[in-house]
Amino acid sequence: MDDLYSKIVRERGSLERLVARIPGFRGYMEMTARRQADRLIREHVVAQLKAQLNRLSEIEKVLLDAGGLSFMSKTRSAKTKFQTFIDRIATDAPGYSGFFDAVKIGQDDLGVIYAFDEALLDYVDKFALTLDALRDAALRGEGVEEGIRTLDALTVEANEAYGLRENVLLGIE
């Protein structure tokens, strides 16, 4: 028995040789890696966006302290859309087809999906800049309405962009 074990260990091949011997297995492993990467990207983006959403709560406190109770319904609307964007990213199913999935993502679509993933990371920066401007407006006491409108427009845009990503994944566009 020890001789058989030693022989197997001594003659073991690489994962590459094993994969080459099983038809379709390499593609399956690549798709599994893409699904894991998709999940990691989305978890990272969600964490970053949640931090920005928490900043919005802090800005609302600054507005309240300055007597800006009238802004709360507007910030609440933007906050709800912002939270919806975060929730969509956090709860979406993995974005790359598995071996047995009904919807398959082709190689041509991957470049488009990667562009949407990069756009998600760009939205983190856009939200940070927009919230910086809103915080500055709140501290100055002027330009708050414009800052809230800008934030609201960004939340709408971000949700629409994520909807386009979903359409690509579903093969709609």
Rosetta blueprint (number, residue, H / E / L):
1 M L
2 D H
3 D H
4 L H
5 Y H
6 S H
7 K H
8 I H
9 V H
10 R H
11 E H
12 R L
13 G L
14 S L
15 L H
16 E H
17 R H
18 L H
19 V H
20 A H
21 R H
22 I L
23 P L
24 G L
25 F H
26 R H
27 G H
28 Y H
29 M H
30 E H
31 M H
32 T H
33 A H
34 R H
35 R H
36 Q H
37 A H
38 D H
39 R H
40 L H
41 I H
42 R H
43 E H
44 H H
45 V H
46 V H
47 A H
48 Q H
49 L H
50 K H
51 A H
52 Q H
53 L H
54 N H
55 R H
56 L H
57 S H
58 E H
59 I H
60 E H
61 K H
62 V H
63 L H
64 L H
65 D H
66 A L
67 G L
68 G L
69 L H
70 S H
71 F H
72 M H
73 S H
74 K H
75 T H
76 R H
77 S H
78 A H
79 K H
80 T H
81 K H
82 F H
83 Q H
84 T H
85 F H
86 I H
87 D H
88 R H
89 I H
90 A H
91 T H
92 D L
93 A L
94 P L
95 G L
96 Y L
97 S L
98 G L
99 F L
100 F L
101 D L
102 A L
103 V L
104 K L
105 I L
106 G L
107 Q H
108 D H
109 D H
110 L H
111 G H
112 V H
113 I H
114 Y H
115 A H
116 F H
117 D H
118 E H
119 A H
120 L H
121 L H
122 D H
123 Y H
124 V H
125 D H
126 K H
127 F H
128 A H
129 L H
130 T H
131 L H
132 D H
133 A H
134 L H
135 R H
136 D H
137 A H
138 A H
139 L H
140 R H
141 G L
142 E L
143 G L
144 V H
145 E H
146 E H
147 G H
148 I H
149 R H
150 T H
151 L H
152 D H
153 A H
154 L H
155 T H
156 V H
157 E H
158 A H
159 N H
160 E H
161 A H
162 Y H
163 G H
164 L H
165 R H
166 E H
167 N H
168 V H
169 L H
170 L H
171 G L
172 I L
173 E L
